[in-house]
Amino acid sequence: MTAPLPPLAEILDTVRVVSLPMGTRFRGIDRREAALVEGPEGWAEFSPFPEYDDAEAATWLAAAVDFAWSPQPPPHRASVPVNATMPAVAAGRVAEVLARFDGCRTVKVKVAERGQGLADDIARVRAVREAAGPEARVRVDANAGWNVDEAERALHALSEFDLEYAEQPCASVDELAELRRRLRDWDIPIAADESVRRASDPLLVARAEAADILVVKAQPLGGVRRALDIVAAAGLPAVVSSALDTSVGLAQGAALAAALPALDYDCGLGTAALLAADVAEPPLVAKGGAIPVGRVDPRPELLAEHRAAPEREEWWRERIARCHAALGARG
């Protein structure tokens, strides 16, 4: 059962804001900021990206409150298989990045990076396939960076590398549905991420038959229970992923992955390997291709070492206050 929304003062009393350096530039950022909160059930993370407005960010706060103040659904598994994540690096750096992901049999490759072209994507995916071997699973993630024609052309070119699926190749549900029709004979499944987590109606993508797979994330969907409800209602297989979380946030994602009745795909929950520092010791990184299920407590000395600047801490506290008010208005 979900606990009532706690008073704002109770949340703010436990907030710890950190700024963590990235090991490799990712999503255009070199540092990852996050606010961590502690409730009766343990620690949780609130880390919507700065460009997200308060209405969207409030759902992330709902997820943090749910995880820290409410018992979670029972797990079906004690560990979760995870994929390696390949940022939009030059092909020559692929082996170096892959070495951070111990035992991962699946690699998600970022493509359609702003300022790069299809030749860069082909070179990167080829390098991943060569480094990971013929038995590895390779998926690509365009973060809605292509239109339908660009996506069709790019995925035809990348199909020689035996893609497991293409994640959010286009922005809109209509575009995804059109691309899926065009690719019907190419055996390249479409996975929807932004069309689920940033949509006012996360089930629209399933009703429109615009995707074969749902990518679900505990924070932006409002918590483990709501994400489970969305997967059940959609009737599609799900991949649980993260939003470049700290190890505390990744534990929230692992709780979601563990609670799914079926888990047919490796999850995008190994991204602590992309951070140059974390709040937990050891961090929640892949060992033998999986991460354990369970809550993570940050180390006090790491919270102190990576504490955000005072002005950034105040920015996050004010953001939490606004999101708390938005949640209160929702009832």
Steps between C-alpha positions, in 0.01 A plus 500: 500500500626848414560730796339847511710791375723594795528864610750705302708570812539126560641454150726806505644401837668198340599642157859456393595649161803364319687587181682202350760514222439292188765259379387568143288790376143373466178674400710811455598519868828460688348495849183338636308670779252315718304559818484204739232472767454257789165370623383221731573235234845631407664729247360610164608728218343807338696599191291630208726676253515879549314577178188309612219724623341468843193314374718223359750508786220458755444146375866425576446630854198270533730209415756604761234540768348164413836322520611666824166500686321186373582129497561381144335213309663162569784400266494204263879489471806585709710648221437677170699450178616833359635631172814699436431854381716648225492881483548674166878459515739453212533142382855488633374541859245218491721232655601736783136572590389137473769400747304681775205260468596166649342200331224688315366304202298791359619844385278804443666740257410868484441619143361813329717723721470868416804611299572147375387313190400153390861410420588559868213276611599221261862514614400492868253213464748304287766547768256381768407192300866416440599556863198326654498205261236330286301362795449839665171684475532849352223757525508866389343805663436812292322704771247615236779645289372396156196566286336199336704510178826549690415217737411262219823577316714475814346175624537340158868593512540371856304179445816315393604503867199287604317753719295374793276808469504875433400722793299818437628560145241778443325748724127457449275199535376547144860495372578186698192328361592595142861387546385171652285437192793576270731267691256211520705285262835595654451333838613805698269544802420851622526591869330810639660702779415873488161414348421321826677692776436854372149444365179619663360162394777239529275231352444687173808338343357153564152585374649649182708184444801729477743280694588140572665569836455754780796662673387588853677700770399515864572869560326669204199267516424582863633191672510123484126440537395742230760361260378146568142611429606656168682185389206281594251723318716530188542125462848541350838369621692755703859609542575682825748782461642791698541872452873510576429448869728465798515156657207603723284568195618184328375303801154648429528373142615159618194479727281561195683241290482248782124551540415437134351152454707450182833656410588404145766765434813619675437828680662840465596515865878471471560870442687561827799386293472829308553703817848586622369511859191381685333525840530130587805282562509273316284663232217302343689392189472178302677191629472204268249695294250566782429723798346382831151597610482690828510845649819705489612730781731788403824535692506818715857578399411475131199724548732754660772462237261551208264750659373748243583869523271696737320677219430170324382341824258788550382464139412134562329571832283767337421261217391232747275754672332592172456135400362417843240773456412358157454153648281642775284671240461168316365346818 
